[in-house]
Structure formats: C-alpha cells, structure tokens
C-alpha cells in the first residue's frame, strides 16, 4: 500500500517528537507511508493543500494554529469525500470540551496519547480509515429513488413494502423506519419520499449534531407558510433520532403537530417528517406521542436469501453507472458464498464488502473470491470488536455534554453502567459534581435506594 498519512504533532516537545517517530515507524511496518510537516506560519495552508488520506492532529500546533482551527477549515473544503482527509486527534489534551467540539466538526476519533495502547489504537484506526477512503473513491452517487428501486424478492421484504404502502395510502405522518445498522433505513425512507413525489427536495438532518434550538429545523417551512408560499410540502428526513436524549425534538413536534402535520387545502401537510432509528423503544415513543407509522426493517439473514443476488447486482450496476466501469458480475458460487455468511452489518456491510473487493480486483492481480473472503473477514472482525467494546470514549463525552452532565442518562443511552461512565469522564479529567460530603450526588442516591 502507498497510502499517504500526515502526522502533525507539536514536536517542539520531546515526548511528542518521539510519539510522531513511533507512529511513522509503526505505519512503515504496515507498508503505509507518512510525512511529518514542520509546524510554522504556513502550516494551515500546507495542510489544506495536502492530499493525504488521513491527518493525525495534535490540539496545539505551536504558536500558529490549533487542531480545531484546521478541522474547521477542512470541513469548509469543497470536494468529493475521497478528496478530503479523515482527521484523527492524537493529543495529550484531556479536555471534554475539546473532544466534543472535535467530534462536532467531523473528527473520526479522539485518542489520548497517554491512554493504554494508544499507539496501537491509532494505527488500527488509520488502517480502518484507509479501507474506508478506498471505498469512497468508488462511492455511488446519490440517486432518485422510488418503491420500484427497493430489493423485495424475499417474502419478508415484500411484507414490509406492503405495510409501508398501506401507511402511505392512509396518510401516516410521521413515518419512523426502525432497524439495526445497515438494514437500509435511509434508502427506504428516501424511496418513500420519491414515491410521494418529493425527491430531490428532502432536507436530511442528523439529529446527533443539532443544537438546542429545535425550531431552526422547521423555520423555513413555517416562514414560507406564514408568507402565503410553500404550496408544495416540505420534506424532512431525521436520522439517528435515538440521539434526541432530552426528548426536545419529539416534544417540539408534538407541541406544533397541528401546524406541521395537519393536512392543508392542497391535501398535504406543511411538512412530511420521516425518521430513522436503531432503537425500537425510540420508535414506540414517536408512535405513542405523535401517532407515527412504524416500519420495521428486517436483518439480512436466512429469511432474505432471495434478496442477495439482486442486492449484489444492484451494487455493481450502480458502480458501473457512476464511474463508467465494466466490473463483471459475481459468479453463482461467489454469490452463494456471500449469502451463507452472517452479516452483522446487514446490507451496508454486504455492499461495502462487494465494492471493496471489486475495486481491489482492479488494482491487484488476485481472484475475486479470495478478495471477497479477505475483505469480509476484515469487516466482520471490525464489527465484532465494536460489539465487544461498545462504549466509545468519544461518544460518552458527547452524550455527557448533550445531557447537561446527567450521568444516569448518559449511561442509559450508552447501554453501560454508571461506574463505566464515571471512569471514562475521569480519564478526560472532567470534574463530576460533588455534594457537601464530598460524594457524587448519584452515589448517595444509589446507596439510599439499595
């Protein structure tokens, strides 16, 4: 591999110079090239013009800039995803505020240099991002979708589509698409918008990154309505609604449901609201409070065997259309092997494996079936590790900040124990609130209830 990694640590400090050398050496052992530009007055310009795939950033960059400043400018940079470097923070700055802001600006990870196994964690994350960037080079362009574009050869998929058609005919709004990661929630939601005739005017919002001013999301629709415009309805796709930890988004829609959801003289509501979530309890909350229609998408398992060939063919056709490629279809044996595997990441993982293996076959003189097995094993191991170690320090810090310092709610959202959250926050040196006795209020509450 000849991927390019740029390492930018504040090497005026001897420990960071040694860290940069260790990173470069570890990458070289994996045949990954790297460079270490000298920090100076033009460091921002150098990094913005750099064509590296992954950028490893310190927080303080001498007297000239900070990692957050660089990340802000990278976010503003135009271009295809593959032309914009993925950013990892590797720093000794244990600030919760810095970690949360870095994630908000698009950093892929925030690794504390003095944490156990930090170097190995960093190198493994770089390898994962290299694979991801390779896939982005052949990313399929956005497309207008309708129900006809959905893969529904299996009985279970046909039943889901039939239920969805009935909900649309009944005028259900909002609609919530619920399913595990990779089950195609966004694709089904966009196909529904397309069938109603609303593509490509959909506003897609990731709920993980909205601020507390929820009304901003609907301001354009409401303003146009008040001015007598917007004959045609708005279309809003809210992803990751389980991240609405405080319930402020759900409460806002409930309070304004008459304005937002009631049908007007044109037969449409002011705004069609479709949402996606991985958590059934979140979907049920939307159903209970808003009367939302629920669409449960099935996993890619034995019940969907009849869908594998079409899903794979569709992936290859979209690649060929996007890049004028002439990728050959997979053989029956290759499709049979793929359909016999356990897909922890569902359709998303299947598509990723097919894309990576086929694009690698253009660059490497190796059999496709061998590449499919290699890429699948890599992706499956990655998903297993995420399942085995589900609590991400970065995510814990973000949730703690989003909940206003509520440890119990943070633990509930992460699906871990309260003590786990405490240990993570203490590593970030975030002082937890204490009472006059010097204990955390939650500790007293826990003891009193035990």
C-alpha positions in Angstrom: 0.0 0.0 0.0 1.2 3.5 -0.8 -1.4 5.5 1.2 -0.3 8.9 2.5 -0.7 9.7 6.2 0.2 13.2 7.5 1.3 13.3 11.2 1.2 16.8 12.8 2.2 16.8 16.4 3.7 19.6 18.4 7.3 18.2 18.0 8.9 21.0 19.9 8.0 18.8 22.9 10.4 15.8 23.0 7.7 13.3 24.0 5.6 14.3 21.0 8.6 14.1 18.7 9.2 10.6 20.0 5.4 9.8 19.5 5.5 11.0 15.9 8.6 8.9 15.2 6.9 5.8 16.7 3.7 6.4 14.7 5.7 6.7 11.4 7.7 3.6 12.3 4.6 1.5 13.1 2.9 2.6 9.8 6.1 1.8 7.8 6.0 -1.7 9.2 2.5 -2.0 7.6 3.8 -0.5 4.3 1.9 2.7 4.9 3.8 5.9 4.0 3.6 9.0 6.1 5.1 12.5 6.4 5.6 15.0 9.2 5.5 18.6 8.0 7.2 21.1 10.2 4.9 23.4 12.1 5.3 27.0 11.0 3.4 30.2 10.0 2.1 28.4 6.8 1.0 25.2 8.5 -2.7 25.7 7.8 -2.1 26.4 4.1 0.2 23.3 3.9 -2.4 21.0 5.4 -5.3 22.3 3.3 -3.3 21.8 0.1 -2.1 18.4 1.3 -3.7 15.4 -0.4 -3.2 12.9 2.4 -5.9 10.4 3.1 -5.6 10.6 6.9 -4.5 13.5 9.0 -3.3 12.9 12.6 -3.6 16.1 14.5 -2.4 17.4 17.8 -4.6 20.0 19.6 -1.9 22.8 20.0 0.1 23.3 16.8 2.9 25.5 18.1 2.1 29.2 18.1 0.4 29.1 14.8 -2.8 27.2 14.9 -4.9 24.5 16.7 -6.2 21.2 15.6 -9.8 22.6 15.9 -8.9 25.5 13.5 -7.5 23.1 10.9 -10.6 20.8 11.3 -12.9 23.8 10.8 -11.2 24.8 7.5 -11.2 21.1 6.3 -14.9 21.0 6.9 -15.4 24.0 4.7 -13.3 22.5 2.0 -15.2 21.5 -1.1 -14.8 18.3 -3.0 -15.6 14.6 -3.0 -15.4 12.7 0.3 -12.3 10.9 -1.0 -10.5 14.2 -1.6 -11.0 15.4 2.0 -8.7 13.8 4.6 -10.1 11.9 7.5 -8.9 13.5 10.8 -7.9 11.8 14.0 -7.0 13.8 17.1 -4.0 12.3 18.9 -3.2 14.6 21.8 -2.4 14.9 25.5 -5.2 17.5 25.9 -7.7 15.7 28.1 -10.4 18.4 27.7 -14.0 17.2 27.4 -14.9 20.4 25.6 -12.2 19.9 23.0 -13.2 16.3 22.4 -16.9 17.2 21.9 -16.0 20.1 19.6 -13.6 18.0 17.6 -16.3 15.4 17.0 -18.9 18.0 16.1 -16.5 19.3 13.5 -16.1 15.9 12.0 -13.1 14.2 13.6 -13.2 10.4 13.2 -11.7 9.8 16.6 -10.1 11.5 19.6 -7.3 9.4 21.2 -5.4 10.5 24.4 -1.7 9.9 23.9 -1.2 8.6 27.4 -4.1 6.1 27.4 -3.2 2.4 27.4 -2.5 1.0 24.0 -2.9 4.5 22.4 -0.4 3.8 19.6 -1.9 0.5 18.6 -5.4 2.1 18.7 -4.2 4.9 16.4 -2.6 2.6 13.9 -5.6 0.3 13.7 -7.9 3.3 13.2 -5.7 4.6 10.4 -5.8 1.2 8.7 -9.6 1.2 9.0 -9.9 4.7 7.5 -7.6 3.8 4.6 -10.0 1.0 3.7 -12.9 3.4 4.0 -11.2 6.1 1.9 -10.5 3.5 -0.8 -14.2 2.7 -0.9 -15.1 6.4 -1.1 -13.1 6.7 -4.4 -15.8 4.5 -5.9 -18.7 5.8 -3.9 -22.1 5.5 -5.7 -23.6 8.9 -6.5 -26.9 9.9 -5.0 -30.0 8.8 -6.9 -33.7 9.5 -7.1 -35.5 6.5 -5.6 -39.0 5.1 -5.5 -40.5 1.8 -4.3 -39.6 0.2 -7.6 -35.9 0.6 -6.6 -36.2 -1.4 -3.4 -35.0 -5.0 -3.4 -38.0 -7.1 -2.2 -37.6 -10.6 -3.7 -38.0 -12.3 -0.3 -41.3 -12.7 1.4 -40.3 -10.8 4.5 -39.2 -7.8 2.4 -42.4 -7.9 0.3 -44.5 -7.8 3.5 -42.6 -4.8 4.8 -43.2 -3.0 1.5 -46.9 -3.8 1.6 -47.2 -2.4 5.1 -45.4 0.7 4.0 -47.7 1.2 1.0 -50.7 1.0 3.3 -49.3 3.5 5.7 -48.6 6.0 2.9 -52.1 5.5 1.4 -53.5 6.2 4.9 -51.6 9.4 5.0 -49.5 8.5 8.1 -47.1 11.3 9.0 -44.5 11.0 10.6 -43.1 7.7 9.5 -40.3 6.0 11.5 -38.0 3.4 9.9 -36.5 1.2 12.6 -33.9 -1.4 12.2 -30.4 -2.4 13.0 -27.4 -0.8 11.5 -27.1 -1.4 7.8 -30.7 -2.5 7.1 -31.3 0.3 4.6 -33.4 2.7 6.7 -32.4 5.8 4.8 -32.8 4.1 1.4 -36.4 3.0 2.3 -37.2 6.5 3.7 -35.9 8.2 0.5 -37.8 5.7 -1.7 -41.0 6.6 0.2 -40.3 10.3 -0.4 -39.7 9.6 -4.0 -42.9 7.6 -4.3 -44.8 10.6 -2.9 -43.0 12.8 -5.4 -40.8 14.8 -3.0 -37.3 13.9 -4.2 -34.9 15.7 -4.6 -36.2 18.3 -2.2 -35.6 16.4 1.0 -33.7 18.1 3.9 -31.7 15.4 5.7 -30.7 16.2 9.3 -28.5 14.1 11.5 -30.0 14.5 15.0 -26.7 13.8 16.6 -25.5 17.2 15.6 -28.4 19.5 16.1 -28.2 22.2 18.7 -30.8 23.1 21.4 -32.7 25.5 19.1 -35.1 22.9 17.5 -37.3 25.5 15.9 -34.5 26.2 13.4 -35.1 22.9 11.7 -38.7 23.9 10.8 -38.2 27.7 10.4 -38.1 27.7 6.6 -41.3 25.8 6.3 -43.1 27.9 8.9 -41.9 31.2 7.5 -42.9 30.3 3.9 -46.4 29.2 5.2 -46.8 32.5 7.1 -45.9 34.4 3.9 -48.5 32.5 1.9 -46.0 30.4 0.0 -44.9 26.8 0.1 -47.8 25.3 -1.7 -45.8 22.2 -2.0 -45.0 20.5 1.3 -41.6 20.3 2.9 -39.8 17.0 3.4 -37.6 16.4 6.4 -35.5 13.2 7.0 -34.3 13.0 10.6 -31.6 10.3 11.1 -30.5 8.9 14.4 -33.5 10.2 16.4 -32.4 8.0 19.3 -29.8 10.8 19.9 -32.6 13.1 21.0 -31.7 12.3 24.6 -33.7 15.0 26.2 -36.7 14.5 24.1 -36.7 18.2 23.0 -37.1 17.3 19.3 -40.1 15.0 19.9 -41.7 17.5 22.3 -41.3 20.3 19.8 -43.1 18.3 17.0 -45.8 17.2 19.5 -46.5 20.8 20.6 -46.6 22.0 16.9 -48.2 19.0 15.4 -51.3 20.9 14.2 -49.1 23.4 12.3 -46.6 20.8 11.0 -48.5 17.7 10.4 -52.2 18.5 9.7 -53.2 18.4 6.0 -53.9 21.7 4.4 -56.1 22.8 1.5 -53.6 21.2 -1.0 -54.0 17.8 0.5 -50.5 17.8 2.0 -49.2 18.7 5.5 -46.8 21.6 5.9 -44.0 19.1 6.3 -43.6 15.3 5.8 -41.4 14.0 8.5 -39.7 10.7 8.1 -37.2 9.4 10.7 -34.7 6.6 11.2 -33.6 4.9 14.4 -31.9 1.7 15.6 -33.9 1.6 18.8 -37.4 0.1 18.9 -38.2 2.0 22.1 -37.5 5.3 20.4 -39.8 4.4 17.6 -42.5 3.4 20.1 -42.2 6.8 21.8 -42.8 8.5 18.4 -45.8 6.3 17.8 -47.2 7.0 21.3 -46.8 10.7 21.2 -47.3 11.5 17.5 -49.2 8.5 16.2 -46.2 7.8 13.9 -46.4 4.9 11.5 -43.6 2.3 12.2 -41.7 0.4 9.5 -39.5 -2.4 11.0 -36.8 -3.4 8.5 -35.5 -7.0 8.7 -31.9 -8.0 9.1 -30.0 -9.6 6.2 -30.3 -13.2 7.3 -31.8 -16.5 6.2 -35.2 -15.0 5.6 -33.7 -12.7 2.9 -31.8 -15.3 0.9 -33.8 -14.4 -2.2 -32.6 -10.8 -2.0 -28.8 -11.4 -2.1 -28.3 -11.8 -5.8 -30.4 -8.6 -6.5 -28.6 -6.6 -3.8 -25.2 -7.6 -5.2 -26.2 -6.9 -8.8 -27.7 -3.5 -7.9 -24.4 -2.6 -6.1 -22.3 -3.5 -9.2 -24.7 -1.7 -11.6 -24.6 1.5 -9.6 -20.8 1.4 -9.5 -20.6 0.9 -13.3 -23.1 3.8 -13.9 -21.3 6.1 -11.6 -17.8 5.5 -12.9 -18.3 4.1 -16.4 -16.6 0.9 -15.1 -17.0 -2.5 -16.6 -17.0 -4.6 -13.4 -18.0 -8.2 -14.1 -20.9 -9.7 -12.2 -20.1 -12.1 -9.4 -20.3 -15.8 -10.2 -23.0 -18.1 -8.8 -20.5 -19.7 -6.4 -19.4 -16.3 -5.1 -23.0 -15.1 -4.5 -23.7 -18.4 -2.8 -20.7 -18.0 -0.5 -21.7 -14.4 0.4 -25.3 -15.5 1.1 -24.1 -18.2 3.5 -22.2 -15.7 5.8 -23.6 -14.0 8.9 -23.9 -10.2 8.1 -23.6 -8.4 11.4 -23.7 -5.1 9.5 -26.6 -6.2 7.2 -26.9 -4.7 3.7 -24.5 -1.9 4.5 -21.7 -4.4 5.2 -22.6 -6.6 2.2 -22.4 -3.6 -0.2 -19.1 -2.4 1.4 -17.5 -5.8 1.0 -18.6 -6.2 -2.6 -17.4 -2.7 -3.5 -14.0 -3.0 -1.8 -13.3 -6.5 -3.2 -14.2 -5.5 -6.8 -12.3 -2.2 -6.6 -9.3 -4.0 -5.2 -9.5 -6.5 -8.1 -8.9 -3.6 -10.5 -5.6 -2.9 -8.7 -4.4 -6.3 -7.6 -4.0 -9.4 -9.8 -5.9 -11.7 -7.4 -9.1 -13.8 -7.7 -12.3 -12.0 -6.7 -13.4 -14.9 -4.4 -10.1 -14.6 -2.5 -10.6 -10.8 -2.1 -14.2 -11.2 -1.0 -13.2 -13.6 1.8 -10.3 -11.3 2.9 -12.5 -8.1 3.0 -15.4 -9.9 4.7 -13.1 -11.3 7.4 -11.7 -7.8 8.0 -15.1 -6.1 8.2 -16.5 -8.9 10.3 -13.7 -8.6 12.8 -14.1 -4.9 13.0 -17.9 -5.3 13.7 -17.2 -7.9 16.4 -14.7 -5.6 18.1 -17.3 -2.8 18.1 -19.8 -5.2 19.7 -17.3 -6.5 22.3 -16.2 -3.0 23.2 -19.3 -0.9 22.6 -18.6 2.1 24.9 -16.6 4.7 22.9 -14.9 7.4 25.0 -15.7 10.0 22.3 -19.4 9.1 22.3 -19.5 9.0 26.1 -18.1 12.5 26.2 -20.5 13.8 23.6 -23.6 12.3 25.4 -22.4 13.6 28.8 -22.2 17.1 27.3 -25.5 16.8 25.4 -27.4 15.7 28.6 -26.1 18.6 30.6 -23.9 16.4 32.8 -26.6 13.8 33.6 -24.5 10.6 34.3 -27.5 8.3 34.7 -29.0 9.4 31.3 -25.6 9.1 29.6 -25.2 5.6 30.9 -28.7 4.6 29.8 -28.1 6.0 26.3 -24.7 4.1 26.0 -26.2 0.9 27.5 -23.5 0.6 30.1 -23.1 1.0 33.9 -22.9 4.3 35.7 -19.4 3.4 37.0 -18.2 2.9 33.4 -19.3 6.4 32.5 -17.6 7.8 35.6 -14.3 6.1 34.8 -14.4 7.4 31.2 -15.1 11.0 32.3 -12.4 10.9 35.0 -9.9 9.9 32.3 -10.9 13.1 30.4 -10.3 14.9 33.8 -13.9 16.2 33.8 -14.8 17.1 37.3 -18.0 15.3 38.4 -20.4 17.3 40.6 -20.0 16.5 44.3 -22.1 17.4 47.4 -21.0 18.8 50.7 -19.9 15.3 51.9 -17.5 15.1 49.0 -19.6 12.4 47.3 -21.2 12.3 43.9 -25.0 13.0 44.4 -25.7 9.9 42.4 -23.6 7.8 44.8 -25.8 9.0 47.7 -28.9 8.3 45.8 -27.7 4.8 44.9 -26.8 4.0 48.5 -30.1 5.3 49.8 -32.1 3.1 47.3 -30.1 0.0 47.9 
